[in-house]
Amino acid sequence: MSDESIFLQAWNEIIEDSEVAQECYLSLYENVSYYGGPEEGGWWGYLQILQKYCKCSSYAQAEMLMEKLRDHCKELTEAAKKADGNDCLRHMHRAYQRGEDVNDDGYDGPSTYYMIIESMPGQHQNTTRSHYE
C-alpha cells in the first residue's frame, strides 16, 4: 500500500464529510434587455454581463454562498426596476410638459440579476447585440 493511499484512508476515517476539491466560480450576472428593432412587430434581445465573481473550492461551497446571496440578487433586481420606473416617469413628465406624445419604441426595460455556478468566470457572458437580418 502506498503512502498516498494510507494518507487518504486515514483522511477519510478522520474527516467523514470531506469532499474532493472542485474549483468553480459563483458569478453574478446582469441580464440587460435591449430593443432590437421594429421588424416583425418589434423584438428584444438580452445581454448577460458578468458583474462579479467569487472563486470557490467546491461546488457545495458555491451552492451555500449562492443561497446566502439569493436575497441580494432580488434586491438588485428590485432596485433596477425602481430606477427604471422613475426614469420612465421623468420622461413622461417631460413629454407632458412639452405637449409631446410619449413614444415607447426602443424601450429596453429594467435589468435583472442572477447567479450561476461556472467553471470559469464569464463563461456565460454575452455582450454582443443581435441584429435583424
Phi, psi and omega per residue, in radians:
M1 nan 2.297 -3.092
S2 -1.341 2.812 3.103
D3 -1.045 -0.639 -3.116
E4 -1.136 -0.769 -3.119
S5 -1.205 -0.573 3.067
I6 -1.130 -0.757 3.118
F7 -1.080 -0.846 -3.126
L8 -1.097 -0.676 3.110
Q9 -1.122 -0.758 3.103
A10 -1.132 -0.751 3.116
W11 -0.982 -0.867 -3.100
N12 -1.154 -0.537 3.100
E13 -1.267 -0.667 -3.079
I14 -1.423 -0.744 -3.085
I15 -1.972 1.629 -3.043
E16 -1.198 -0.599 -3.056
D17 -1.750 0.436 3.117
S18 -1.225 2.748 3.123
E19 -2.389 2.733 3.133
V20 -1.246 2.352 3.098
A21 -1.122 2.247 3.136
Q22 -2.443 1.535 -3.072
E23 -1.011 2.290 3.078
C24 -2.665 3.097 -3.077
Y25 -2.284 2.374 2.979
L26 -1.667 2.065 -3.040
S27 -2.021 2.428 3.058
L28 -1.792 2.146 3.140
Y29 -2.004 2.577 2.965
E30 -1.818 2.194 3.090
N31 -1.674 1.865 -3.046
V32 -1.825 2.031 3.101
S33 -1.479 2.649 3.067
Y34 -2.524 2.555 3.083
Y35 -1.364 2.107 -3.080
G36 -1.461 -0.586 -3.136
G37 2.733 3.018 -3.047
P38 -1.464 -0.077 -3.066
E39 -1.020 2.428 3.098
E40 0.931 0.713 3.104
G41 1.532 0.066 3.136
G42 1.730 2.525 3.100
W43 -2.583 2.713 -3.108
W44 -2.197 2.663 3.061
G45 -2.235 3.058 -3.105
Y46 -2.387 2.417 2.997
L47 -1.875 2.443 3.035
Q48 -1.952 1.936 -3.023
I49 -1.962 2.134 3.109
L50 -1.160 2.159 3.133
Q51 -1.755 -0.807 -3.123
K52 -2.654 2.788 3.029
Y53 -2.605 2.795 3.136
C54 -2.373 2.243 3.115
K55 -1.347 2.286 3.140
C56 -2.114 2.604 -3.108
S57 -1.484 -0.214 3.114
S58 -2.701 2.808 3.104
Y59 -1.125 -0.667 3.131
A60 -1.087 -0.716 3.103
Q61 -1.118 -0.711 3.126
A62 -1.123 -0.715 3.111
E63 -1.109 -0.721 3.135
M64 -1.118 -0.771 3.126
L65 -1.132 -0.692 3.121
M66 -1.072 -0.742 3.136
E67 -1.102 -0.695 3.137
K68 -1.189 -0.518 -3.073
L69 -1.693 -0.012 -3.084
R70 -0.986 -0.757 3.133
D71 -1.137 -0.586 3.113
H72 -1.092 -0.702 3.090
C73 -1.083 -0.746 3.121
K74 -1.088 -0.721 3.127
E75 -1.119 -0.730 3.107
L76 -1.080 -0.747 3.134
T77 -1.135 -0.766 3.129
E78 -1.116 -0.697 3.107
A79 -1.119 -0.678 3.113
A80 -1.150 -0.701 3.104
K81 -1.104 -0.747 -3.129
K82 -1.141 -0.788 3.126
A83 -1.095 -0.694 3.117
D84 -1.142 -0.742 3.102
G85 -1.073 -0.759 3.105
N86 -1.108 -0.678 3.115
D87 -1.128 -0.742 3.103
C88 -1.080 -0.742 3.123
L89 -1.082 -0.715 3.103
R90 -1.059 -0.787 3.139
H91 -1.124 -0.738 3.141
M92 -1.142 -0.730 -3.138
H93 -1.110 -0.771 3.129
R94 -1.093 -0.747 3.121
A95 -1.131 -0.696 3.122
Y96 -1.091 -0.775 -3.139
Q97 -1.096 -0.555 -3.127
R98 -1.573 -0.081 -3.109
G99 1.277 0.449 -3.115
E100 -1.736 2.725 3.000
D101 -1.349 2.606 3.074
V102 -1.530 2.165 3.142
N103 -1.856 2.058 -3.123
D104 -1.736 0.149 3.027
D105 -1.082 2.309 3.130
G106 1.556 0.088 3.113
Y107 -1.208 2.201 -3.076
D108 -1.548 -0.610 -3.069
G109 1.561 2.941 -3.087
P110 -1.355 2.762 3.029
S111 -1.342 2.731 2.967
T112 -2.173 2.826 -3.099
Y113 -2.206 2.520 3.106
Y114 -2.641 2.842 3.113
M115 -2.046 2.657 3.092
I116 -2.586 2.562 3.068
I117 -1.674 2.221 -3.088
E118 -2.438 2.839 -3.106
S119 -1.390 -0.419 3.084
M120 -2.395 2.418 3.114
P121 -1.117 2.344 3.133
G122 1.496 0.095 -3.099
Q123 -1.015 -0.559 -3.104
H124 -1.834 0.253 -3.106
Q125 -1.286 2.433 3.063
N126 -2.362 1.952 -3.101
T127 -2.060 0.251 -3.119
T128 -1.853 2.157 3.102
R129 -1.312 2.349 3.052
S130 -1.312 2.825 3.058
H131 -2.429 2.709 -3.093
Y132 -1.412 2.357 3.106
E133 -2.132 nan nan
